[in-house]
Amino acid sequence: MHRLLLCSLLLLTQTWKSAASSPQQSSSNYKLGPDDEIIIYARDADDLSNKKYRIERSGDLNLPTPLGRIYAAGMTVEELSETVAKKLSAIIKFPDVQIRVESPRSQPVLVLGAVSAPGEVQLEGGKSLLSVLTKVGWLRNDAGSKIKITRLIENGPIPLPSAVSDERFSVAEVSVMGLQNGERPEENIQLMPHDVIAVQRADIVYVIGGIRQPGGYALNENKAISLIALLGQAHGTTPTAKLNKATLYRRLPEGNHTRIEVDISEAKKLKPGKEIMLQANDILDIPDSLVKGTLQRTFEQAVSAITGAAIYRPF
């Protein structure tokens, strides 16, 4: 009889401890903070156990009498469990306390700019830059070549050679290409709470008309691309493209635009260093005899033709 009772209690204890673990349970080094929601499991403490509690903005955890308030911010789950158990020991012999984080909300990072779903991501004890970018759906096709990270200096400087720090912030940039291709694994840093990740929109050139893959093409760090390289990325011209009638539309600094006639056949003969170069917001319009509306376009018509254009990344 005693053996059966002991086995039943052991099974009950194992079941209770199992309920205290969850796929959402944060890692052992997770530091609790304001707005985190936790669930406490405490055997023989029905008023306390199996209930959800939120850590207040002050960092305090307000528990039922006689436990009262506990300053929980900065504690690990294990440390808080031990603190609650110590307080319970005044009314319960050998208290057993388990705590899990139900909703980790105290370690946000903010992701802005050219990503699929900008917004906050919770670190939940630790995430790398790549992990956070994956959480927001990765970069859009019009993302630029650099990612800017801004960190509160109280969390320490960003551990990269490019980091610049002052009394308030540490700021660094990482290469999208190096991060994406795995060429610079050291730039896949572990993020800290309240980091801001900013992905700026790339500078883009457009090619429309008699081209196999019309649309916008994101520029890399060079901020310019040769006409021949652009045609290569766009998989070449169509068989009916009028190569000697192309037009390059370019905005000028004062706000108006200029129109440059281009003979692509002749441009292909130019030597390196003398090639026609395209810059941000240029529109290359190649007429096509089989495509209506590509001949003698105005600048406004060319701008209208790129509305909603697909954006391609060269890397």
VENLINPE-V593834 format. One record per residue. PSI is psi in degrees with one decimal (NA if undefined). OMEGA is omega as a letter, one per 30 degrees, with the letter a starting at -180 (NA if undefined). D_FIRST is the distance of its C-alpha to the first C-alpha in whole Angstrom. Layout:
# VENLINPE-V593834
PSI;OMEGA;D_FIRST
PSI;OMEGA;D_FIRST
This chain:
# VENLINPE-V593834
-48.9;l;0
-38.3;l;4
-40.9;l;5
-41.9;l;5
-41.0;l;6
-43.0;l;9
-38.6;l;10
-43.1;l;11
-38.8;l;12
-43.4;l;14
-40.9;l;15
-40.7;l;17
-43.7;a;18
-40.0;l;20
-42.1;l;21
-42.2;l;22
-33.8;l;24
-38.3;l;26
-24.9;a;27
-11.7;l;29
152.5;a;31
156.0;l;34
-21.2;a;37
-5.8;a;39
127.0;a;37
163.8;a;40
161.3;a;41
-20.7;a;39
6.8;a;43
126.6;l;43
120.9;l;45
152.3;a;44
178.8;a;47
139.4;l;48
-7.9;l;47
139.1;l;44
130.9;a;41
159.8;l;38
131.6;l;34
131.2;l;32
116.7;a;28
111.1;a;27
138.4;a;23
19.5;l;23
72.8;a;26
-33.0;a;27
-20.8;a;31
-35.9;a;31
150.1;l;29
36.4;l;30
154.6;a;34
137.0;l;37
144.9;l;39
133.8;l;43
126.3;a;44
166.1;a;48
-26.8;l;51
-12.7;a;51
-4.4;a;48
149.7;l;46
117.7;a;42
107.8;a;42
160.1;a;38
156.6;l;37
138.9;g;37
11.0;a;36
-43.1;l;37
-145.2;a;40
138.4;l;42
131.6;l;42
103.9;a;45
-17.1;a;43
131.3;a;46
-12.8;l;46
152.2;l;43
167.1;l;41
-40.5;l;37
-42.5;l;35
-40.8;l;38
-38.7;l;37
-43.3;a;33
-38.4;l;34
-44.7;l;36
-42.4;l;34
-39.7;l;31
-41.6;l;33
-38.2;l;34
-25.1;a;31
-15.6;l;29
-20.4;a;32
-13.8;a;29
130.1;l;26
131.3;l;24
59.1;l;24
145.0;l;25
115.1;a;25
132.7;l;28
139.7;a;29
139.3;l;33
153.4;l;35
114.8;l;38
-46.5;a;39
96.6;l;42
116.3;a;44
3.9;a;48
-0.9;a;49
61.1;a;51
148.0;l;53
150.1;a;56
127.5;l;59
122.3;a;61
159.9;l;64
-143.3;a;67
63.5;l;68
163.9;a;64
-37.3;a;63
79.2;a;60
149.3;l;61
-167.2;a;59
144.2;l;56
133.2;l;53
131.8;a;50
-29.2;l;50
41.3;l;46
-19.4;l;46
128.2;l;49
147.0;l;51
169.9;l;54
-44.8;l;58
-40.6;l;57
-42.2;a;54
-41.0;l;55
-35.1;l;58
-38.2;l;56
-29.7;a;54
17.9;l;57
11.4;l;58
-178.6;a;61
146.4;l;64
163.4;l;67
-22.4;l;70
16.4;l;72
147.9;l;70
-172.6;a;72
-4.9;a;72
148.1;l;70
126.8;a;67
130.4;l;67
127.4;l;64
128.9;a;65
139.8;l;62
132.3;a;62
-21.8;l;63
-18.2;l;60
6.7;l;58
159.2;l;60
151.7;l;63
129.3;a;63
60.4;l;62
145.5;a;65
-28.3;a;69
-5.4;a;70
138.5;l;68
128.5;a;71
148.9;l;69
-162.8;a;71
-9.9;a;69
-39.5;a;67
156.8;l;66
130.9;a;66
135.7;l;68
159.0;l;68
143.7;l;69
155.9;a;67
127.8;l;69
-44.1;a;67
-45.9;a;69
-37.0;l;67
-44.8;a;64
-37.9;a;64
-4.3;a;65
13.6;a;63
-21.1;a;66
69.9;a;65
-24.6;a;61
-17.5;l;62
-8.8;l;63
67.6;a;59
158.5;l;58
129.4;a;55
160.3;a;56
154.9;l;55
137.1;l;54
11.5;l;57
148.8;l;59
123.2;a;62
116.7;a;63
122.2;l;66
106.1;a;67
155.5;l;71
141.6;a;73
157.2;l;75
137.9;a;79
140.4;l;80
152.6;a;83
144.9;l;83
128.3;a;85
168.9;l;86
-127.8;a;88
65.1;a;89
144.7;a;86
-30.8;a;83
76.5;a;80
154.2;l;82
-162.6;l;80
146.2;a;79
121.5;a;78
134.2;l;77
151.4;l;79
-160.9;a;77
-20.8;a;78
-16.6;l;81
12.9;l;82
160.7;l;84
142.2;l;85
153.8;l;88
-39.8;a;89
-41.0;l;89
-38.7;l;85
-44.3;l;84
-36.2;l;86
-43.4;l;84
-31.7;a;80
10.7;l;81
26.4;l;82
173.8;a;86
165.3;l;88
160.0;a;89
-26.1;a;92
12.7;l;94
139.3;l;93
89.9;a;96
-25.8;a;96
7.1;a;99
18.6;a;99
154.9;l;95
135.3;l;95
118.4;l;93
131.6;a;92
129.9;l;91
139.1;l;91
159.0;a;93
-32.5;a;92
-2.0;l;94
-25.1;l;92
-171.3;a;95
162.7;l;94
155.9;a;97
124.0;a;97
121.0;l;98
135.8;a;99
130.9;l;97
104.9;a;98
-35.8;l;95
-41.9;l;97
-35.7;a;99
-31.8;l;96
-18.3;a;95
-9.9;a;98
143.3;a;97
155.7;l;96
138.0;a;93
-21.6;l;94
11.1;a;96
156.7;l;94
124.3;a;93
138.3;l;90
146.2;a;88
177.7;a;86
133.9;l;84
4.9;l;84
148.9;l;87
117.6;l;88
117.8;a;89
115.2;a;91
111.7;a;92
148.4;l;94
125.0;a;93
-18.3;a;96
-1.8;a;93
117.0;a;91
136.9;l;92
7.3;a;93
-6.2;a;93
134.7;l;97
52.3;l;98
147.2;l;95
168.8;l;95
-43.1;a;93
-39.1;l;91
-36.1;l;91
-41.9;l;89
-41.7;l;87
-34.3;a;86
-20.2;a;85
-1.1;l;83
124.4;a;81
12.9;a;77
145.0;l;78
144.4;l;75
133.2;a;75
144.9;l;74
137.4;a;73
-5.4;a;75
NA;NA;72
